Amino acid sequence: MEEKQVFFDQENIRLEGLYTFSGGVMGAVISHPHPLMGGDMGNSIVETLAETLFDAGISTLRFNFRGVGKSTGTFDDGRGEQDDVLAAVSFMDEQGIREILPAGYSFGAWVTAGILNQSNLLPALFVSPPINLFSFDFQVLRGKVGLIICGDQDPYCPTERIKSVADELACSLDIILDADHFFQSREDDLAACINDFAMHLGK
């Protein structure tokens, strides 16, 4: 997978990303973990998402939220970060990508949840949504999430609660055994879940 460094604008903020084009009409916008806790687009789970989705024939854009890496601006508690995701979606649209999969890991899943009312988006992919740390409006998310993946040892996404959430959202749920929030030594299992989901998109 050969990624191209790109820059795109969100009002007066310039955002940095890595873009790959698969040749198809489907693409994924991938959002990273919490910026104040070291999260960026180079995160290993974000890389796993990008690599696995691209291998499944989906173009990818992973990017740095405002204030991270070469992206300008400052952290905005998730509010401005939602605008960043929308700017990334617009970038993909400008590349001719008409079917866009929003994908977020941890904080990135929470931010992505806030923009799922956009009509041009496929049902989202959430990895380790931190439901014990942030408030999600699950009522408006029903039918807008395709898959949630989490580990059974994740304190921020407890198994019993996420099962209830998946039922409420009417989405698929993959729980990886012996995996925590960071999927250490379980990256291959995570990739398998992502690949299986990606292969069924559009079918």
BAFI-3210 file (N, C-alpha, C; in Angstrom, 3 decimals, decimal comma, padded with zeros to 6 digits):
// residues 203
n [1|2|3|4|5|6|7|8|9|10|11|12|13|14|15|16|17|18|19|20|21|22|23|24|25|26|27|28|29|30|31|32|33|34|35|36|37|38|39|40|41|42|43|44|45|46|47|48|49|50|51|52|53|54|55|56|57|58|59|60|61|62|63|64|65|66|67|68|69|70|71|72|73|74|75|76|77|78|79|80|81|82|83|84|85|86|87|88|89|90|91|92|93|94|95|96|97|98|99|100|101|102|103|104|105|106|107|108|109|110|111|112|113|114|115|116|117|118|119|120|121|122|123|124|125|126|127|128|129|130|131|132|133|134|135|136|137|138|139|140|141|142|143|144|145|146|147|148|149|150|151|152|153|154|155|156|157|158|159|160|161|162|163|164|165|166|167|168|169|170|171|172|173|174|175|176|177|178|179|180|181|182|183|184|185|186|187|188|189|190|191|192|193|194|195|196|197|198|199|200|201|202|203]
n.u [000,853|000,709|000,851|-000,158|000,924|-001,281|-002,948|-005,677|-008,363|-010,112|-012,085|-010,179|-008,174|-005,574|-005,360|-003,603|-003,062|-002,979|-003,358|-004,814|-005,603|-007,830|-008,904|-011,551|-015,035|-015,524|-014,615|-012,765|-012,852|-010,707|-010,479|-008,471|-007,195|-007,410|-006,102|-004,778|-003,725|-001,690|-002,626|-002,644|-002,528|-000,673|-001,023|-001,078|-003,425|-005,001|-003,423|-003,705|-006,438|-006,394|-004,663|-005,937|-008,496|-007,782|-006,583|-008,854|-009,939|-010,776|-010,491|-008,496|-008,367|-006,512|-006,062|-004,680|-006,134|-006,988|-004,273|-002,553|000,411|001,240|-001,046|-002,794|-004,098|-005,872|-006,633|-010,084|-011,962|-013,548|-015,553|-014,682|-013,244|-015,161|-015,847|-013,453|-013,525|-015,663|-014,493|-012,565|-014,227|-015,303|-012,975|-012,532|-014,809|-014,235|-012,280|-013,656|-014,784|-017,618|-019,009|-018,722|-017,073|-017,228|-014,792|-013,673|-011,397|-011,479|-011,373|-011,665|-013,827|-015,895|-015,941|-016,549|-019,101|-020,652|-021,139|-022,698|-025,110|-024,925|-025,841|-024,371|-022,914|-021,764|-022,898|-021,199|-017,907|-016,840|-014,152|-013,390|-015,164|-015,266|-017,353|-017,668|-016,352|-017,112|-020,058|-022,433|-024,935|-027,079|-029,652|-030,002|-028,263|-029,066|-029,104|-027,107|-024,626|-022,431|-020,705|-019,287|-016,241|-014,572|-012,474|-012,660|-011,559|-011,591|-011,671|-012,934|-014,916|-017,000|-017,969|-020,671|-022,207|-021,652|-022,757|-025,483|-025,659|-025,074|-027,304|-029,246|-028,481|-028,823|-026,703|-023,794|-021,592|-018,350|-016,515|-013,389|-011,538|-009,544|-008,441|-007,506|-008,102|-006,226|-005,521|-003,205|-001,093|-003,237|-003,708|-003,929|-006,334|-008,064|-007,689|-008,774|-011,482|-012,110|-011,584|-013,490|-015,856|-015,456|-015,440|-018,069|-019,310|-021,412|-022,609]
n.v [-001,200|002,073|005,130|008,518|011,665|014,194|017,399|019,189|021,562|022,940|025,367|027,845|026,146|023,821|020,539|017,490|014,517|010,977|009,362|006,825|005,420|003,131|002,593|002,088|002,965|003,266|004,481|005,038|007,037|007,563|007,901|008,957|008,041|009,767|013,021|014,316|012,290|011,179|010,237|009,776|009,817|007,900|005,848|002,408|000,858|002,445|002,343|-000,395|-000,471|001,148|-000,316|-002,835|-002,232|-001,075|-003,271|-004,693|-003,458|-000,832|002,639|004,779|007,270|008,410|010,699|013,550|014,997|018,448|020,365|018,251|016,546|017,687|019,108|022,121|024,435|023,889|021,553|020,748|019,596|017,705|018,983|020,782|018,782|017,128|018,682|018,435|015,744|015,896|017,572|015,826|013,909|015,487|015,905|013,300|013,031|014,908|013,568|011,853|009,777|008,164|006,546|006,482|005,257|005,829|005,465|004,869|004,865|004,418|007,517|008,608|007,155|008,133|010,857|010,523|009,471|011,702|012,786|011,277|011,772|012,534|012,239|010,914|008,851|005,581|002,946|003,146|002,076|001,162|000,982|-000,104|001,849|004,370|004,026|004,264|006,523|008,725|010,502|009,047|009,528|007,321|006,922|008,379|007,087|004,651|002,248|003,549|002,611|000,085|-001,937|-002,811|-003,244|-004,676|-005,405|-008,050|-007,370|-004,687|-001,793|000,581|000,037|-001,879|-005,325|-006,367|-004,050|-003,013|-004,966|-004,541|-001,985|-002,512|-004,022|-002,045|-000,317|-001,875|-003,178|-005,043|-006,913|-007,561|-009,272|-009,511|-011,995|-011,910|-009,428|-006,043|-002,479|-001,704|-003,778|-005,325|-007,813|-008,902|-007,994|-009,293|-010,668|-008,501|-007,351|-009,404|-009,261|-006,697|-007,069|-009,032|-007,596|-005,531|-006,937|-007,523|-005,170|-003,190|-005,353]
n.w [000,000|-001,005|000,336|-000,080|000,923|001,874|001,971|003,296|003,690|006,514|006,962|008,358|008,998|008,360|007,393|007,777|005,951|004,989|001,999|000,019|-003,149|-004,390|-006,814|-007,018|-006,256|-003,628|-000,419|002,659|005,577|008,157|011,599|014,358|017,730|020,975|020,867|023,004|024,385|023,038|020,612|017,085|013,440|012,908|014,636|015,622|015,397|013,773|011,497|010,941|010,299|007,940|006,218|006,040|005,039|002,586|001,332|000,916|-001,207|-000,896|-001,016|001,081|003,658|006,147|008,791|010,541|013,346|014,096|015,322|015,629|014,658|011,478|011,135|011,482|014,011|017,157|019,806|020,302|022,035|020,749|019,317|017,161|015,975|014,842|012,653|011,333|010,525|008,728|006,827|005,872|004,722|002,671|001,191|000,213|-001,357|-003,306|-004,628|-006,151|-004,814|-003,991|-002,249|001,056|003,834|007,202|009,663|012,902|015,637|019,099|020,697|018,163|017,176|018,761|017,982|015,268|015,502|015,818|013,322|011,699|010,499|007,930|004,525|002,585|003,607|004,395|006,658|009,752|010,938|014,013|016,212|019,349|020,737|023,160|025,355|028,063|028,725|027,182|026,108|024,116|021,656|021,325|020,357|017,978|016,375|015,472|012,939|011,605|012,102|011,168|012,128|015,259|016,892|019,583|022,450|024,891|027,261|027,612|029,419|028,844|027,132|028,041|027,953|028,414|028,355|025,793|024,228|024,671|023,590|020,875|020,204|020,483|018,465|016,274|014,955|013,797|015,963|016,961|019,279|020,573|022,036|025,002|024,478|024,970|025,239|023,425|021,781|021,876|020,723|019,472|016,974|014,495|014,728|014,922|012,379|010,814|011,485|010,511|007,780|007,082|007,452|005,554|003,154|002,813|002,337|000,340|-000,824]
ca.u [000,000|001,491|000,039|000,284|000,640|-002,181|-003,421|-006,983|-008,711|-011,363|-012,089|-008,821|-007,292|-005,039|-005,273|-002,658|-003,558|-002,347|-004,448|-004,581|-006,716|-007,929|-009,432|-012,997|-015,882|-015,715|-013,463|-012,936|-012,231|-010,316|-010,189|-007,524|-007,490|-007,396|-004,863|-004,079|-003,147|-000,726|-003,260|-002,439|-002,842|000,319|-001,396|-001,020|-004,776|-005,376|-002,699|-004,358|-007,670|-006,074|-004,087|-006,910|-009,544|-007,217|-006,426|-010,193|-010,366|-011,384|-009,567|-008,455|-007,790|-006,328|-005,634|-004,460|-007,030|-006,392|-003,295|-001,759|001,327|001,340|-002,350|-002,797|-005,208|-005,709|-007,642|-011,363|-012,876|-014,430|-016,458|-013,993|-012,800|-016,239|-015,665|-012,293|-013,991|-016,464|-013,550|-011,973|-015,268|-015,351|-011,788|-012,771|-015,811|-013,544|-011,473|-014,577|-015,257|-019,037|-019,487|-017,706|-017,200|-016,568|-014,211|-012,978|-010,872|-011,488|-011,855|-012,072|-015,176|-016,822|-016,057|-017,248|-020,526|-021,349|-021,353|-023,302|-026,373|-024,648|-026,545|-023,487|-022,056|-022,141|-022,896|-019,836|-017,128|-016,277|-013,237|-013,257|-015,792|-015,108|-018,687|-017,594|-015,652|-017,795|-021,501|-022,896|-026,381|-027,372|-030,972|-029,904|-027,281|-029,643|-029,054|-025,994|-023,382|-022,448|-019,976|-018,466|-015,252|-013,914|-011,913|-013,444|-010,853|-011,514|-012,404|-013,674|-015,984|-017,298|-018,635|-022,127|-022,826|-021,545|-023,744|-026,752|-025,569|-025,176|-028,720|-029,980|-028,104|-029,107|-025,473|-022,995|-020,629|-017,289|-015,769|-012,142|-011,168|-008,223|-007,957|-007,870|-008,418|-005,141|-005,414|-001,833|-000,976|-004,488|-003,887|-004,368|-007,762|-008,737|-007,652|-009,710|-012,838|-012,246|-011,629|-014,781|-016,841|-015,215|-015,783|-019,517|-019,824|-021,907|-023,213]
ca.v [000,000|003,301|006,266|009,829|012,732|015,210|018,432|019,734|022,663|023,070|026,816|028,403|025,090|022,928|019,192|016,582|013,150|009,994|008,932|005,790|005,243|001,719|002,465|001,893|004,110|003,259|004,933|005,115|008,114|006,888|008,876|008,394|008,190|011,082|013,773|014,682|011,072|010,663|009,687|010,411|008,905|006,842|004,825|001,075|000,394|003,252|001,742|-001,674|-000,131|001,613|-001,395|-003,905|-001,728|-000,930|-004,621|-005,146|-002,708|000,433|003,763|005,180|008,531|008,624|012,092|014,081|016,052|019,767|020,435|017,014|016,423|018,903|019,779|023,352|024,557|023,346|020,596|021,429|018,760|016,912|019,797|021,072|017,522|016,678|019,434|017,839|014,529|016,328|018,055|014,624|013,349|016,352|015,597|012,045|013,317|015,621|012,579|011,002|008,686|008,448|005,738|006,753|004,542|006,470|004,481|005,548|004,077|005,073|008,896|008,789|006,602|009,081|012,023|010,087|009,282|012,977|013,287|010,189|012,175|012,909|011,287|010,198|007,965|004,193|002,653|003,321|001,040|001,656|000,111|000,298|003,119|004,515|004,374|004,571|007,794|009,800|010,333|008,775|009,636|006,085|006,983|008,884|006,295|003,378|002,081|004,318|001,914|-001,250|-002,896|-002,415|-004,237|-004,325|-006,520|-008,400|-006,858|-003,240|-001,129|001,735|-000,485|-003,144|-006,280|-006,447|-002,792|-002,853|-005,875|-003,821|-000,882|-003,080|-004,353|-000,791|000,266|-002,861|-003,356|-006,223|-006,736|-008,562|-009,153|-010,277|-012,526|-011,593|-008,168|-004,850|-001,320|-001,456|-004,972|-005,829|-009,223|-009,334|-007,193|-010,156|-010,913|-007,253|-007,236|-010,384|-008,707|-005,573|-007,615|-009,689|-006,519|-004,821|-007,793|-007,586|-003,837|-003,025|-006,579]
ca.w [000,000|-001,110|000,751|-000,531|001,877|001,329|002,882|002,929|004,583|007,263|007,187|008,408|009,514|007,335|007,952|007,139|005,840|004,114|001,121|-000,983|-004,081|-004,770|-008,162|-006,957|-005,883|-002,186|000,353|004,113|006,337|009,396|012,649|015,317|019,155|021,626|020,624|024,230|024,948|022,073|019,419|015,787|012,331|012,885|015,612|015,004|015,046|012,604|010,373|010,641|009,581|006,589|005,417|005,811|004,150|001,245|000,779|000,524|-002,386|-000,485|-000,853|002,485|004,104|007,582|008,888|011,878|013,819|014,323|016,390|015,693|013,535|010,660|011,083|012,268|014,943|018,505|020,269|020,525|022,820|019,903|018,495|015,912|015,376|013,960|011,402|010,657|009,843|007,572|005,819|005,278|003,848|001,489|000,394|-000,501|-002,380|-004,386|-005,367|-006,897|-003,964|-003,768|-001,124|002,067|005,100|008,332|010,571|013,980|016,758|020,401|020,573|016,776|017,013|019,390|017,105|014,056|015,818|015,746|011,951|010,919|009,867|006,541|003,669|001,659|004,375|004,675|008,093|010,255|011,605|015,263|016,945|020,757|021,107|024,617|025,848|029,496|028,888|026,460|025,929|022,754|021,479|020,607|019,727|016,609|015,645|015,018|011,494|011,036|012,442|010,584|012,949|016,393|017,298|020,842|023,185|026,083|028,434|027,421|030,498|028,329|026,278|028,709|027,076|028,555|027,928|024,350|023,631|024,729|022,622|019,528|020,009|020,301|017,177|015,229|014,189|014,118|017,039|017,085|020,524|020,457|023,343|025,554|023,908|025,727|024,404|022,479|020,925|021,855|020,324|018,835|015,751|013,392|014,926|014,564|010,919|010,253|011,664|009,579|006,431|006,874|007,300|004,310|002,016|002,649|002,009|-001,022|-001,344]
c.u [000,884|000,592|000,677|-000,055|-000,208|-002,485|-004,766|-007,418|-010,052|-011,389|-010,639|-007,799|-006,861|-004,779|-004,374|-003,237|-002,669|-003,457|-003,972|-005,816|-006,713|-008,365|-010,934|-013,739|-016,052|-014,439|-013,800|-012,199|-011,983|-009,843|-009,433|-007,917|-007,205|-006,054|-004,081|-003,472|-002,232|-001,328|-002,944|-002,676|-001,803|000,067|-001,505|-002,397|-005,304|-004,681|-003,322|-005,657|-007,362|-005,580|-005,124|-008,007|-009,017|-007,042|-007,764|-010,760|-010,995|-010,291|-009,603|-007,871|-007,720|-005,697|-005,409|-005,491|-006,259|-005,436|-002,397|-000,861|001,466|-000,007|-002,316|-004,006|-004,879|-006,872|-008,927|-012,392|-013,897|-015,345|-015,826|-013,528|-013,893|-016,153|-014,481|-012,699|-014,800|-015,576|-012,875|-012,964|-015,352|-014,149|-012,006|-013,780|-015,172|-012,662|-012,358|-015,075|-016,691|-019,639|-018,419|-018,037|-016,491|-016,074|-013,432|-012,553|-010,865|-012,094|-012,357|-013,453|-016,209|-017,024|-016,852|-018,739|-021,317|-021,655|-022,113|-024,665|-026,152|-025,169|-025,611|-022,597|-022,636|-022,233|-021,474|-019,237|-016,480|-015,364|-013,057|-013,890|-015,789|-016,400|-018,712|-016,886|-016,407|-019,267|-021,826|-024,416|-026,844|-028,711|-030,875|-028,953|-027,843|-029,668|-027,885|-024,627|-023,467|-021,819|-019,254|-017,520|-014,645|-013,353|-012,706|-012,768|-010,724|-012,324|-013,253|-014,860|-016,400|-018,242|-020,153|-022,811|-022,761|-022,474|-025,114|-026,785|-025,737|-026,608|-029,534|-029,708|-028,449|-027,885|-024,774|-021,992|-019,643|-016,529|-014,568|-011,684|-009,733|-007,601|-008,411|-008,152|-007,418|-004,833|-003,974|-001,836|-002,261|-004,759|-004,392|-005,858|-008,577|-008,811|-008,641|-011,149|-013,094|-012,399|-012,970|-015,886|-016,696|-015,656|-017,301|-020,138|-020,281|-022,545|-024,659]
c.v [001,243|004,497|007,580|010,863|013,805|016,236|018,928|020,691|022,478|024,530|027,326|027,400|024,183|021,575|018,304|015,171|012,277|009,304|007,818|005,654|003,818|001,521|002,280|003,141|004,231|003,696|005,027|006,327|007,581|007,909|008,226|008,653|009,602|011,805|014,097|013,470|010,380|010,102|010,486|009,371|007,803|005,743|003,452|000,545|001,155|002,706|000,412|-001,452|000,246|000,470|-002,456|-003,449|-001,563|-002,295|-005,206|-004,339|-001,360|001,504|004,228|006,578|008,496|009,999|012,466|015,149|017,357|019,735|019,220|016,927|017,731|019,577|021,008|023,374|023,946|022,424|021,325|020,518|017,989|017,711|020,105|019,819|016,901|017,395|018,881|016,579|014,896|016,870|016,886|013,948|014,164|016,108|014,328|012,245|014,016|014,687|011,648|009,808|008,992|007,641|005,785|006,058|005,331|005,385|005,215|004,590|004,932|006,476|009,170|008,234|007,553|010,315|011,666|009,918|010,575|013,479|012,283|010,525|012,607|011,825|010,454|009,188|006,557|004,001|002,513|002,051|001,663|000,596|000,688|001,655|003,274|004,950|004,658|005,899|008,969|009,462|010,163|008,914|008,438|006,133|007,418|008,053|004,977|003,322|002,794|003,710|000,495|-002,304|-002,186|-003,567|-003,777|-005,597|-006,813|-007,949|-005,330|-002,519|000,046|001,319|-001,856|-004,031|-006,261|-005,182|-002,636|-003,818|-005,210|-002,690|-001,411|-003,482|-003,098|-000,170|-000,634|-003,052|-004,653|-005,891|-007,891|-008,296|-010,087|-010,694|-012,157|-010,349|-007,008|-003,700|-001,128|-002,659|-005,488|-007,346|-009,773|-008,570|-008,045|-010,466|-009,678|-007,101|-008,199|-009,879|-007,573|-006,088|-008,259|-008,658|-005,835|-005,639|-007,860|-006,216|-003,792|-004,246|-006,710]
c.w [000,000|-000,803|000,312|000,533|001,199|002,414|002,374|004,027|005,270|007,743|007,225|008,947|008,360|007,971|007,097|007,088|004,981|003,327|000,193|-001,856|-004,594|-006,214|-008,197|-006,504|-004,373|-001,474|001,826|004,659|007,736|010,426|013,809|016,778|019,688|021,431|021,891|024,940|023,940|020,803|018,166|014,697|012,174|013,895|014,934|014,610|013,838|011,361|009,960|009,873|008,132|005,704|005,068|004,867|002,728|000,575|000,330|-000,644|-002,095|-000,373|000,599|002,654|005,621|007,732|010,346|012,198|014,004|015,518|016,515|014,462|012,786|010,452|011,988|013,203|016,296|018,857|020,666|021,195|021,983|019,003|017,137|015,202|014,504|012,615|010,614|009,891|008,598|006,456|005,118|004,332|002,557|000,587|-000,425|-001,630|-003,585|-005,209|-006,201|-006,116|-003,558|-002,616|-000,034|003,376|006,196|009,293|011,648|015,077|018,016|020,298|019,150|016,488|017,595|018,515|015,855|014,302|015,664|014,352|011,081|010,325|008,421|005,599|002,797|002,363|004,495|006,191|008,626|010,841|012,837|015,869|018,348|021,062|022,632|025,303|027,343|029,772|028,287|026,275|024,448|022,708|020,641|019,876|018,268|015,754|015,114|013,484|010,828|011,356|011,896|011,483|014,082|016,703|018,620|021,487|024,440|027,372|028,380|028,505|030,019|027,458|026,829|027,905|027,195|028,072|026,412|023,623|023,596|023,713|021,198|019,213|019,725|018,933|015,999|014,325|014,601|015,211|017,024|018,378|020,454|021,852|023,713|024,932|024,785|024,754|023,273|021,582|020,815|021,690|019,702|017,543|014,586|013,508|014,554|013,050|010,266|010,356|010,671|008,157|006,131|006,661|005,940|003,100|001,770|002,334|000,549|-001,608|-000,881]
res [m|e|e|k|q|v|f|f|d|q|e|n|i|r|l|e|g|l|y|t|f|s|g|g|v|m|g|a|v|i|s|h|p|h|p|l|m|g|g|d|m|g|n|s|i|v|e|t|l|a|e|t|l|f|d|a|g|i|s|t|l|r|f|n|f|r|g|v|g|k|s|t|g|t|f|d|d|g|r|g|e|q|d|d|v|l|a|a|v|s|f|m|d|e|q|g|i|r|e|i|l|p|a|g|y|s|f|g|a|w|v|t|a|g|i|l|n|q|s|n|l|l|p|a|l|f|v|s|p|p|i|n|l|f|s|f|d|f|q|v|l|r|g|k|v|g|l|i|i|c|g|d|q|d|p|y|c|p|t|e|r|i|k|s|v|a|d|e|l|a|c|s|l|d|i|i|l|d|a|d|h|f|f|q|s|r|e|d|d|l|a|a|c|i|n|d|f|a|m|h|l|g|k]
***
